[in-house]
């Protein structure tokens, strides 16, 4: 942890020594030696997660994806997907304290999120299925202490199955303010997972009827947004309520994810013919791009090393669709339309550049993904392809790197 942190913040003037140590940590043989036993310890699995996280963002590619897949399967082997049942099944787990169980819970949800990001980026099915997960959401130490004073002890709150709305769990999460933000983040990641799954179905079954799952996820997203606390979606920091910068940026991440979820849904709705419904969906694409840009404008660059850089997967399509709106001139009659879009592009691109100064993955998105995709779109615009065709072209791509 110390070596990776020193590398990210540029602490050591001799970066080559840090690179050598990190390469040693990332070597597959080193990881195998640490995991020879049937049951890795909490610290061993934490270390494996940190290395998988670092490699995914700093050395993206097949090897990092394989490492995440292996980590996820190890978590399954340990039983982290059914953590609440383990104390009743195995004596070793029955002796573990509630505080240590919470550490295992937190690790499981970290693995859940990186599995989500990796498979969303590669256009592949998720390894973790939340419908077959019996592990509660995170609980704070203070909540555990207060709950232990009750008759039944602390009761875990579970992520709802896909057949139920995610919004239904929000009231129960409010009883533990210290972990509310962390658990909302798990929920917003789940929203993006679910919507990406619908998009994958659409790509695989172009002629099939996906209206039922599409309509259901749209209803669930609307309900979740309305169930959030008042002012949650306001990108400004709530100074009057004492919101800290850290909490503000954690909330901004959820705003990015919810806005992207709506953007993705609107984008999928734009694959049909250009009629009135299409124009309304195309406008929603622009609205959510603007919402993401407004949230990006509130970002403090010092937090780029403190939050998960996976939000750059949101910034890239935002830039692409802003460019499409500008290039196709669908709304060019609006006052100062071009200038407004260019300003939003500047804000989002500057934030992406801030992450690119630290991580390799955003650099690839900027210098390859963004340039390549925009060039292809401009080429198709030059031969008079419609916006609907361009959206169909973009959503037919299997991964952000295709």
C-alpha positions as CSV (number, residue, x, y, z in Angstrom):
1,X,0.0,0.0,0.0
2,X,2.8,2.4,0.9
3,X,4.7,1.7,-2.3
4,X,1.7,2.2,-4.5
5,X,0.8,5.4,-2.7
6,X,4.3,6.7,-3.0
7,X,4.2,6.0,-6.8
8,X,0.9,7.7,-7.3
9,X,1.7,10.9,-5.4
10,X,5.3,11.1,-6.8
11,X,6.8,10.9,-3.3
12,X,10.1,9.3,-4.4
13,X,12.4,11.2,-6.7
14,X,13.8,7.8,-7.9
15,X,10.7,6.4,-9.6
16,X,12.7,3.5,-11.1
17,X,13.1,1.8,-7.7
18,X,9.4,2.1,-7.0
19,X,8.7,0.6,-10.4
20,X,10.9,-2.3,-9.7
21,X,9.2,-3.0,-6.4
22,X,5.7,-2.7,-7.9
23,X,6.7,-5.0,-10.8
24,X,7.8,-7.5,-8.2
25,X,4.5,-7.2,-6.4
26,X,2.5,-7.6,-9.6
27,X,4.4,-10.7,-10.7
28,X,2.0,-13.6,-10.9
29,X,4.5,-16.0,-9.1
30,X,4.6,-13.6,-6.1
31,X,0.8,-13.6,-5.9
32,X,0.7,-17.4,-6.1
33,X,3.2,-17.7,-3.2
34,X,1.1,-15.5,-1.0
35,X,-2.1,-17.5,-1.7
36,X,-0.8,-21.1,-1.4
37,X,-3.1,-21.9,1.5
38,X,-6.7,-23.0,1.1
39,X,-7.9,-19.9,3.1
40,X,-6.2,-16.6,2.4
41,X,-6.1,-14.2,5.3
42,X,-7.9,-10.9,5.2
43,X,-4.6,-9.1,4.7
44,X,-3.6,-11.4,1.9
45,X,-6.9,-10.9,0.1
46,X,-6.7,-7.1,0.7
47,X,-3.3,-7.1,-0.9
48,X,-4.5,-9.1,-3.9
49,X,-7.3,-6.6,-4.3
50,X,-5.0,-3.6,-4.2
51,X,-2.7,-5.1,-6.7
52,X,-5.6,-6.0,-9.0
53,X,-7.0,-2.4,-8.7
54,X,-3.7,-0.8,-9.4
55,X,-2.9,-3.0,-12.4
56,X,-6.3,-2.5,-13.9
57,X,-5.9,1.3,-13.9
58,X,-2.2,1.5,-14.5
59,X,-1.6,-1.5,-16.8
60,X,-5.0,-2.1,-18.4
61,X,-5.3,-5.2,-20.7
62,X,-5.8,-8.9,-20.7
63,X,-3.5,-9.6,-17.8
64,X,-5.2,-7.2,-15.4
65,X,-8.6,-8.5,-16.4
66,X,-7.4,-12.1,-15.7
67,X,-6.1,-10.9,-12.3
68,X,-9.5,-9.5,-11.4
69,X,-11.2,-12.6,-12.5
70,X,-8.9,-14.8,-10.4
71,X,-9.4,-12.4,-7.4
72,X,-13.2,-12.7,-7.8
73,X,-13.1,-16.5,-7.9
74,X,-10.9,-16.6,-4.8
75,X,-13.5,-14.4,-3.0
76,X,-16.1,-16.9,-4.0
77,X,-13.9,-19.8,-2.7
78,X,-13.5,-18.1,0.6
79,X,-17.3,-17.6,0.8
80,X,-17.5,-13.8,0.8
81,X,-20.6,-14.0,-1.4
82,X,-22.5,-15.6,1.6
83,X,-20.7,-13.9,4.4
84,X,-23.7,-13.7,6.7
85,X,-24.2,-17.5,6.7
86,X,-20.5,-18.4,7.3
87,X,-20.6,-18.0,11.1
88,X,-23.5,-20.5,11.3
89,X,-21.8,-23.0,9.0
90,X,-18.1,-23.0,10.1
91,X,-16.6,-22.8,13.7
92,X,-13.7,-20.7,12.5
93,X,-16.0,-18.0,11.2
94,X,-18.2,-18.1,14.3
95,X,-15.2,-16.9,16.4
96,X,-14.6,-13.9,14.2
97,X,-15.6,-10.5,15.7
98,X,-18.3,-8.3,14.2
99,X,-15.6,-5.7,13.4
100,X,-13.5,-8.2,11.4
101,X,-16.6,-9.4,9.6
102,X,-17.2,-5.9,8.6
103,X,-13.7,-5.7,7.1
104,X,-14.5,-8.8,5.0
105,X,-17.8,-7.2,3.9
106,X,-16.0,-4.1,2.8
107,X,-13.5,-6.1,0.8
108,X,-16.3,-8.1,-0.9
109,X,-18.0,-4.9,-2.1
110,X,-14.7,-3.5,-3.3
111,X,-14.3,-6.7,-5.4
112,X,-17.9,-6.3,-6.6
113,X,-17.2,-2.8,-7.8
114,X,-14.0,-3.7,-9.7
115,X,-15.7,-6.7,-11.3
116,X,-18.4,-4.3,-12.4
117,X,-16.0,-1.8,-13.9
118,X,-13.8,-4.4,-15.6
119,X,-16.7,-6.2,-17.3
120,X,-18.5,-3.0,-18.2
121,X,-15.3,-1.8,-19.9
122,X,-14.8,-5.1,-21.8
123,X,-18.4,-5.7,-22.7
124,X,-18.5,-9.1,-20.9
125,X,-20.9,-10.6,-18.3
126,X,-20.2,-9.9,-14.7
127,X,-18.7,-12.6,-12.6
128,X,-20.7,-11.6,-9.5
129,X,-24.4,-12.1,-9.6
130,X,-26.1,-10.0,-7.0
131,X,-29.2,-12.3,-7.1
132,X,-27.0,-15.0,-5.5
133,X,-25.3,-12.9,-2.9
134,X,-26.0,-13.2,0.8
135,X,-23.6,-10.6,2.1
136,X,-24.8,-7.5,3.8
137,X,-23.9,-3.9,2.9
138,X,-21.2,-2.2,5.0
139,X,-21.8,-1.2,8.6
140,X,-19.8,1.3,10.7
141,X,-18.0,0.5,13.9
142,X,-20.3,2.9,15.8
143,X,-23.4,1.2,14.3
144,X,-22.1,-2.2,15.3
145,X,-21.5,-1.1,18.9
146,X,-24.9,0.5,19.3
147,X,-26.6,-2.5,17.6
148,X,-24.8,-5.0,19.9
149,X,-26.6,-3.4,22.8
150,X,-29.9,-4.6,21.4
151,X,-31.5,-8.0,21.8
152,X,-30.7,-9.4,18.3
153,X,-27.4,-7.6,17.6
154,X,-26.7,-5.8,14.3
155,X,-28.9,-6.8,11.4
156,X,-27.3,-6.6,8.0
157,X,-29.0,-4.7,5.1
158,X,-28.9,-6.6,1.8
159,X,-28.6,-5.3,-1.7
160,X,-32.1,-6.0,-3.2
161,X,-32.3,-8.7,-5.9
162,X,-32.8,-7.5,-9.5
163,X,-36.5,-8.2,-9.3
164,X,-36.9,-5.4,-6.7
165,X,-36.2,-1.7,-6.8
166,X,-32.9,-0.5,-5.4
167,X,-34.7,2.5,-3.9
168,X,-36.4,0.2,-1.4
169,X,-33.2,-0.3,0.7
170,X,-32.5,3.4,1.1
171,X,-34.6,4.0,4.4
172,X,-32.7,1.1,6.1
173,X,-29.3,2.6,5.1
174,X,-30.2,5.9,6.8
175,X,-29.9,4.3,10.2
176,X,-26.1,4.2,9.7
177,X,-25.0,7.7,8.6
178,X,-21.3,6.8,8.7
179,X,-21.6,4.2,5.8
180,X,-24.5,5.9,4.0
181,X,-22.3,7.3,1.2
182,X,-20.3,4.1,0.8
183,X,-23.5,2.1,0.4
184,X,-25.1,4.6,-1.9
185,X,-22.0,4.2,-4.1
186,X,-22.6,0.4,-4.2
187,X,-26.2,1.1,-5.3
188,X,-25.3,3.5,-8.0
189,X,-22.6,1.1,-9.3
190,X,-25.4,-1.5,-9.4
191,X,-27.6,0.8,-11.4
192,X,-24.8,1.2,-14.1
193,X,-24.3,-2.6,-14.0
194,X,-28.0,-3.3,-14.7
195,X,-28.3,-0.8,-17.5
196,X,-25.1,-2.0,-19.1
197,X,-26.6,-5.5,-19.0
198,X,-29.7,-4.3,-20.8
199,X,-27.5,-2.6,-23.4
200,X,-25.6,-5.9,-23.9
201,X,-28.9,-7.7,-24.5
202,X,-29.8,-5.1,-27.1
203,X,-26.5,-5.5,-29.0
204,X,-26.8,-9.4,-28.9
205,X,-30.5,-9.4,-29.9
206,X,-30.9,-6.6,-32.4
207,X,-34.3,-7.8,-33.6
208,X,-35.6,-9.0,-30.2
209,X,-38.0,-7.3,-27.9
210,X,-36.1,-5.8,-24.9
211,X,-38.9,-3.4,-24.0
212,X,-39.9,-5.1,-20.7
213,X,-36.4,-5.1,-19.1
214,X,-35.7,-1.6,-20.6
215,X,-38.9,-0.2,-19.2
216,X,-38.3,-1.8,-15.8
217,X,-34.8,-0.5,-15.4
218,X,-36.0,3.0,-16.4
219,X,-38.7,2.8,-13.7
220,X,-36.2,1.7,-11.1
221,X,-33.8,4.5,-11.9
222,X,-36.6,7.1,-11.7
223,X,-37.7,5.7,-8.3
224,X,-34.1,5.6,-7.0
225,X,-33.5,9.3,-7.9
226,X,-36.6,10.4,-6.2
227,X,-35.9,8.3,-3.0
228,X,-32.5,9.9,-2.5
229,X,-32.2,12.6,0.3
230,X,-33.3,16.1,-0.8
231,X,-30.6,18.0,-2.7
232,X,-28.5,14.8,-3.3
233,X,-28.3,15.5,-7.0
234,X,-27.2,19.1,-6.6
235,X,-23.5,19.1,-7.6
236,X,-22.7,22.1,-5.2
237,X,-21.2,21.3,-1.8
238,X,-23.8,21.8,0.9
239,X,-21.7,24.0,3.2
240,X,-24.7,25.1,5.3
241,X,-25.2,21.4,6.3
242,X,-21.5,20.9,7.1
243,X,-20.8,18.7,4.1
244,X,-17.1,18.0,4.0
245,X,-15.0,18.1,0.8
246,X,-14.5,14.3,1.1
247,X,-18.3,13.7,1.4
248,X,-19.0,16.1,-1.3
249,X,-16.7,14.3,-3.8
250,X,-18.1,10.9,-2.7
251,X,-21.6,12.3,-3.5
252,X,-20.3,13.7,-6.8
253,X,-19.2,10.2,-7.9
254,X,-22.8,9.0,-7.4
255,X,-24.1,11.9,-9.4
256,X,-21.7,11.0,-12.2
257,X,-23.0,7.4,-12.1
258,X,-26.7,8.3,-12.0
259,X,-26.3,10.8,-14.8
260,X,-24.4,8.3,-16.9
261,X,-27.1,5.7,-16.2
262,X,-29.7,8.1,-17.6
263,X,-27.4,9.0,-20.5
264,X,-26.9,5.3,-21.4
265,X,-30.7,4.7,-21.3
266,X,-31.3,7.7,-23.6
267,X,-28.5,6.6,-25.9
268,X,-30.1,3.1,-26.3
269,X,-33.4,4.8,-27.1
270,X,-31.8,6.7,-29.9
271,X,-31.1,3.6,-32.0
272,X,-34.4,3.7,-33.8
273,X,-35.7,5.9,-36.6
274,X,-35.6,9.6,-36.2
275,X,-39.2,10.5,-35.0
276,X,-40.6,12.5,-32.1
277,X,-39.6,9.9,-29.5
278,X,-36.1,9.8,-31.0
279,X,-35.7,13.6,-30.7
280,X,-36.8,13.5,-27.1
281,X,-34.2,10.8,-26.3
282,X,-31.5,12.6,-28.2
283,X,-32.2,15.7,-26.1
284,X,-32.0,13.6,-22.9
285,X,-28.5,12.5,-24.0
286,X,-27.5,16.2,-24.2
287,X,-29.2,17.0,-20.8
288,X,-27.3,14.3,-19.0
289,X,-24.0,15.2,-20.7
290,X,-24.6,18.7,-19.3
291,X,-25.4,17.3,-15.9
292,X,-22.1,15.4,-15.9
293,X,-20.2,18.5,-17.0
294,X,-21.9,20.5,-14.1
295,X,-20.7,17.9,-11.6
296,X,-17.2,17.9,-13.2
297,X,-17.0,21.7,-12.7
298,X,-17.2,21.2,-9.0
299,X,-14.3,18.7,-8.8
300,X,-11.2,19.5,-6.9
301,X,-8.2,17.9,-8.7
302,X,-6.6,16.9,-5.4
303,X,-9.2,14.2,-5.1
304,X,-8.2,12.5,-8.4
305,X,-5.7,10.3,-6.4
306,X,-8.3,9.7,-3.6
307,X,-11.2,8.3,-5.6
308,X,-11.6,5.4,-8.0
309,X,-10.5,6.5,-11.4
310,X,-13.1,4.3,-13.0
311,X,-15.3,7.4,-13.3
312,X,-13.2,8.2,-16.4
313,X,-15.3,5.5,-18.2
314,X,-18.2,8.0,-17.7
315,X,-16.2,11.1,-18.9
316,X,-15.2,9.5,-22.2
317,X,-18.7,8.9,-23.6
318,X,-19.8,12.2,-22.3
319,X,-17.1,13.9,-24.4
320,X,-18.0,11.8,-27.4
321,X,-21.7,12.6,-27.3
322,X,-21.1,16.3,-26.7
323,X,-18.9,16.2,-29.8
324,X,-21.7,14.4,-31.7
325,X,-24.3,17.1,-30.7
326,X,-21.9,19.8,-31.8
327,X,-21.0,18.1,-35.1
328,X,-24.6,17.2,-36.2
329,X,-26.0,20.6,-35.3
330,X,-29.4,19.2,-34.3
331,X,-30.0,22.1,-32.0
332,X,-27.8,24.7,-33.5
333,X,-30.6,27.2,-33.7
334,X,-30.5,27.6,-29.9
335,X,-28.8,30.7,-28.6
336,X,-25.1,30.2,-27.9
337,X,-25.5,26.4,-28.4
338,X,-22.0,25.8,-29.8
339,X,-20.3,27.9,-27.1
340,X,-22.2,26.1,-24.3
341,X,-21.2,22.6,-25.6
342,X,-17.6,23.7,-26.1
343,X,-17.5,24.9,-22.5
344,X,-18.9,21.6,-21.2
345,X,-16.3,19.7,-23.4
346,X,-13.5,21.8,-21.9
347,X,-14.6,21.1,-18.3
348,X,-15.0,17.3,-18.8
349,X,-11.8,17.1,-20.8
350,X,-9.8,19.0,-18.2
351,X,-11.1,16.6,-15.5
352,X,-10.1,13.6,-17.7
353,X,-6.7,15.1,-18.1
354,X,-6.3,15.5,-14.4
355,X,-6.9,11.7,-13.9
356,X,-4.6,11.0,-16.9
357,X,-1.7,12.7,-15.1
358,X,-1.9,9.9,-12.4
359,X,-3.3,6.8,-14.2
360,X,-2.5,5.1,-17.5
361,X,-6.1,4.1,-18.2
362,X,-7.4,7.7,-18.5
363,X,-4.4,8.5,-20.8
364,X,-5.4,5.7,-23.1
365,X,-9.0,6.9,-23.1
366,X,-7.8,10.4,-24.0
367,X,-5.1,9.7,-26.5
368,X,-6.6,6.6,-28.2
369,X,-10.3,6.1,-27.3
370,X,-11.4,9.7,-27.6
371,X,-9.4,10.6,-30.7
372,X,-10.2,7.4,-32.6
373,X,-13.9,7.5,-31.9
374,X,-14.4,11.2,-32.6
375,X,-12.4,10.8,-35.8
376,X,-14.7,8.0,-36.9
377,X,-17.8,10.0,-36.0
378,X,-16.6,13.1,-37.9
379,X,-15.8,10.9,-40.9
380,X,-19.4,9.6,-40.9
381,X,-20.8,13.0,-40.4
382,X,-18.9,14.2,-43.4
383,X,-20.7,11.6,-45.6
384,X,-24.1,12.8,-44.2
385,X,-24.8,10.0,-41.8
386,X,-27.7,10.9,-39.5
387,X,-27.3,11.2,-35.7
388,X,-29.4,8.0,-35.3
389,X,-26.9,6.1,-37.5
390,X,-24.0,7.4,-35.4
391,X,-25.6,6.3,-32.2
392,X,-26.3,2.9,-33.7
393,X,-22.7,2.7,-34.7
394,X,-21.4,3.7,-31.3
395,X,-23.7,1.4,-29.3
396,X,-22.9,-1.5,-31.5
397,X,-19.3,-1.4,-30.3
398,X,-18.7,-4.2,-27.9
399,X,-16.3,-2.3,-25.6
400,X,-15.0,1.2,-25.1
401,X,-11.7,0.0,-26.7
402,X,-13.3,-1.6,-29.8
